[in-house]
């Protein structure tokens, strides 16, 4: 289907950002002229000059965000249109220039006496920047001279090249080939088709796809290992340049996250591996396998339980499922569905998958490729969780504090998924649907908490090797990954030799120490949902206060507003207990 064939009610309203490409060009020309901050250099020790700097930084930054978002969304509507690819690149170049132009500010501020910075912190005129200033004072020792900061900022596009190289390998150069479909024909293997086959019930097809898929990565393993090694060395360089103890410390301090959170996550998952191993063994039993292989891990355990709903019916179900969050929240959901927030249909050239995005002063946007599946119903709930988090943060925080940290970005989306799941479970009379949803929850925990924690531990191991002076090679990366795979999945599955190469196909590894946030996100969401359903209005009010808090404090502190303290083991233990309780219920139903 071409985009021109889609009804306007199923398209997002990009014109809410810019009315036309011509208006974008006018905005670009204006913003380009304004990226000049020389008037503030050397003057940030004066309160009024600092206020003026922050004001201009906000104004220009907001304009650049609009420019980038419009080009990005137009590009994602149809990636075949070279015009929007170029516009997106031009907007990104302006951001790099903006970053370089303002790079003097932090070193200049950190060079000021602490008494001056504390005076700024107490100033009513700078109250929107109090969290930024607290962070600045805390990270003072890691900020370099103006010249050094400018050099590091200029290297921004260079640092991202390892990710770009992997993306080109993974999306353009890799030859996944074809496999026999078992019926005399051939199936062209793509990343998307590989996922479809692994989730299918044809075991022989899964095996062929698994072997062929990994054959492609194994053929490029040395190139990918060198690329990943370069990315890790880049992290080590930046960490040492700024005087951090290590890459993990730099990543976590950059988001103001206590390192105890990372440690708690890995320790908690290790402690509860017996329950996950039990689930893996149960899968083997239900599938009636003499040997369970890694290509069996996504095979469906419950058949014929799809929610085959129209988009409109799916939206209605999502609103009902999220009713515990109150009338205001549900009204915002309906507003988003009706007023051009969502791009619904799959069309030629459109970016695959789904996401939510937004900028200050404007409603959020959601990209979908909706199909009549249970997964896609949950995707609506998930992406609208992101959008409402953005909406509440923007509505209740000044620009300087509105942007919430990536650390909490998956919390609201997962809260929505969990609430929807529990609603359908409580309402359906279909025993098969109940089994399906229980299994859906177990697999969500396995993939979002368990698997991402394994990835997080692998990242820590890989960075630790380089920090200790050990080069990364395909051989030692595969050895470390296989060791973790055996630890996390246990003895009820064959650890096929190909799975040792799984690290080589994970794009998130090029955004270092990112994946653990999926795990802490689902842990937080499970705790929040249980509190909402047991405590009602007070828990909902606390949750909305969290959604409204943006980036006004440490994300770990902000989660405490919603009743989640990740510096202590209790929230982790509660999520693990929910997994085990669900496993017990599912096991009983499957007898």
Beta strands, then each sheet from edge to edge (+ up, - down):
strand 1: 178-180
strand 2: 186-188
strand 3: 342-343
strand 4: 355-357
strand 5: 365-367
sheet 1: 1+ 2-
sheet 2: 3+ 5+ 4-
end
